[in-house]
Amino acid sequence: MQRCLTLVACAFLSATPLAAAELPIRKAVEFSMLPRDLGIREKFQLAKEAGFEAIECPTTPEAPKAEEMLAASKEVGLPIHSVMNQEHWRSPLSSADPAVVEKSMEGMRTSMRNAKLWGADTVLLVPAVVNPQTSYAQAWERSQLQIRKLIPLAKELKVIIGIEEVWNKFLLSPLEMARYVDEFQTPWIRAYFDVGNVAVSGYPQDWIRTLGKRIVKLHIKDFSFKKQVAEFTPLLEGEIDWKAVYDALAEIGYQGTATVELRGGDGEYLREVKRRFEKILSGQV
């Protein structure tokens, strides 16, 4: 009788799908998502109370404010894991104007020094912008030329430059992104992969598998094509196949940090974002 019960139990267990394990990914929030009317320390405290484990902060050139960011991080116990460079859109490295390029380079140098001060290991960089004045080939060559000049500082500060794909008409496929990163032949240049940014023309799970170990950080947001209008949406309300994203991340063994990059809101909103974030990382979608 006991043997029969054991066999029945084994049959039941083998027919019951196991719950997916939560991916070993640290959940972070974008600084810009926190209420603007709060002070720096209060923003960090709110993010911590909402359940986030890290934060991504913007380039902060003013010394007192940068020190205040560091103090808030230490007092609250919420590490700054990455720096969002602020100059790459306004002053792209692909510009033909040396003054514009230098402004972008100075923004990167400041971002990298911020990262060193704060204990962050990565600076996000949009490498180039293709437009009527800048061809694709020019964007590739000019941006790589400037980024190579930043590698010695990255090595000195031990800060990785994370190349992000955005709607800049550049690095339009995962194969191109992989090639672009590989051509630097250095561990200090890697990919900062944004799940939502590729949904308009590709599949994030395909990008994840192609980029593989090149990925140093993730941005998480959803995307929708409903009513023939392409737009970013709250998590789990778009058409991104989050189960496929989960499977791809598990397959490449990603164990870094992922930052939600959505519209801002109050504490209740942030807690709901974090709850949905956990569902994605647990494969419960």
Disulfide bonds with the S-S distance in Angstrom:
none
